[in-house]
Amino acid sequence: MSAPYVVEVKELLIRALDLQGRNAADIDEEAPLFGGGLGLDSLDALQIAMAVEEEFGVAIPEGEEAKSLFRNVASLAAYVAAKRVESA
Amino acid sequence: MSVAPRVAVTGVGLVCSVGRGFRRAFGLLCEGRRGVGPLTLFSGEGYPVRLAAEVPELELEPGGSRSEALALAAAGEALAQAGLAGGLPGRAELVVAASTGGMYETELTLSALHRDAGAPYDAAALRCHPISAPADRLHERFGPFRRVRTVCSACAGGAVALGLGAARVRAGEAEAVLAGGVDALSRLTFAGFSSLGSLDAEPCRPFDRSRRGLSLGEGAAFFVLEPLERARARGAAVLGELAGFAAACEAHHITQPEPEGATVGRVVSAALASAGLGPAAIGYVDAHGTGTPLNDATEAAALARVFAGVERGPLVSSQKGQIGHTLSAAGAVEAAVALAALVEQRVPPTGGLAEPEDHPPLRFVRGRGEAAPLDAVLSNSFGFGGSDASLVFAREGFAAPAPPPAPSALVVTGYATLGPAGLRRGEGGYGGRGGGPPGPAPDPKGWLDPARSRRLDRPALFAAALAEAALGEAALAPGERTGLVAGGAYGSPSSSSAFLSRVELKGPRFAPPAEFPNLVPSSPGAHAAIYNRLRGPSFTVSEGAATALAALSSAVDVLRDGQADAVVALAAEVESALVERVVAPACSVVGPGPRGEGGAAFVVETAEAAGRRGARARALLVGAEVWPGDAPSAPPWSARAASPARARVVTLYAERLGAAWLEAIGWAGVEVVEVGPRTGWHEAGLALAAAEAIALLEGGAADEVLVVERSARRAGLALLRRRP
């Protein structure tokens, strides 16, 4: 069973980035989002940040802190989960 | 054999946030005056950055836009300085770079219509919307011009317009060209750049170690370009020569520059070569210098490589810290500043720059302007889609501009069409063999590699697929000598209004960053160039109903000027209820029945280049031209050579032409083929008409086919002949 928000984040990525022909099962939550894996770029990072805030109400910080959050789906989902607990 | 005309600059006009007037604004810039301040044109609520370089106290005409007002002021100054305000020569042309047009004045209306298609609106107020509207307004005020063309190449547009204008002078086609660029601020562009995180919270600091982003601005600049001999003969004061120009596409990414700036270096070197000058001749570089971490690092690195060998490196500065990034105006505004530097022998500073990064041998100018002996200057502009352009201005007589190549025939070596029947390669205008009524094309996603086309919207998918298919037909492997000219009449009003509506309803934080680059009218063409790795000059043209013929016409100019050996000329329009019901009719473009969607792409090459690679010509492209107004002003090359029985006219709707009009252009008694009932009346229908023309030639029905446009505001012709 997946950690909290992993499936939701995968589905969000597919919608927000128009990753056609992919479903949640295709995406490895440990695989790097950038530079290999899904092959996303900085424009995608901006789009993901906007979509995460819209969908989950969680703002992604700018700069260096964002880089570790964006390592993979698992790190992003963990951040969302933590922030949602905080604001609950 | 006559020598190609040298290009003299006899007038310049400039409007920016710091001031108006070519010399006056330059003086203020040299004093270090900065024009980046709080937003007043619209509410900055919800935006992290609320700064812009607005032009103060700009008076608009009734029903007119800020873009029009900026263009009128700058163009008026240029013509007055050139002594041509009282009357233009017979062969005078206009080329204007723009990417916003009347967006500021119309975006709220369009956004409201996006939410409620039945909302009432003022059609007359939308007339200023298209990016081609400022050029039309300049023509009304200062014309008549023989050609009135709008180009869009994002932030490189102003430079591209100047380069294209110079090419017309060098080709001996124009006695004078009014060339320049204009852009006004708009909520859409502001929201877009904000969503990309590109804006500096302070007035920007180009080349500074602590730079954080750009400041948006607005403005306009226009140049009067004419043959040097003509300027001398009529006693005009020559400010300098436009001695060199080069433009190319990085084919890398829609917003990010190439990390090493390879294409920037290539374009700068090519501009120098076209001026017959080495790097040591350049005393000042007016950099693109937006203030973003990436651009400035890339540009400085590329410039440092080009100027590596010189004994004393050039002085370098950027005006964007003082006047903001004026988008399509920037290339022209900053070219004007570079020329002013040459005239006054004084280099302006980089406002906002405190601690420059070290990029020897470049010498960054800060604080106040400094006197410098200058023989030649360089001006850079780079735009979304990796469109890079450089201009060289030199003292009269100093440079040794390379002449354009010897005239060569032009041939079409491959083409493709797109419509309800799908993507077709080289099979005529898709409606040519039967074909149904106008309607939607199939989903284009399946035609392209999903990994590389994920971010492309429908217009970009059409353009990229058409270009790929045409290149395949032509068996041409693209590279640095293959360019692209796309025709796009209205940009993407549906997508733009959806974007802005979202910002209005949810706030600027929820503007989708990945969608913004696609809203620039040059983006479909830029995506097509990136996807197909076309690395020659790449830009979009917009000329209302005649847009498709304008694309062919500009492709011809690029080839004749030697800027490329092959150009993909394409036009594609997508279905849009907003365009069909609101935008097009407001611009006097309507047709019977459904508007439809589709387009065509052509690989046009010099016969010489095609011959060298053993390519087969499908047809000969004799010429393509568009002119304002209705009266036939048919160019000499359009005279019919074949007998009437062996000739054809192809057009959208035959009833628009009329026997008298055809007689006046020498094509009476020729069978007229109309494609509109099958293609619809969208602006790319004429591209499909040209494809149909090639099918007629190859099928043996005709030896010569004239593609014709006649509408309220434009007439256009393209002549194709059977391949030799």
Interface residues (C-beta under 8 A of the other chain):
Chain A: L17 D18 L19 Q20 G21 G39 D41 S42 L43 D44 L46 Q47 M50 A51 E53 E54 E62
Chain B: S195 L196 G197 H253 I254 T255 Q256 K445 P450 A451 R454 R455 K506 R509 F510 A511 P512 P513 A514 P517
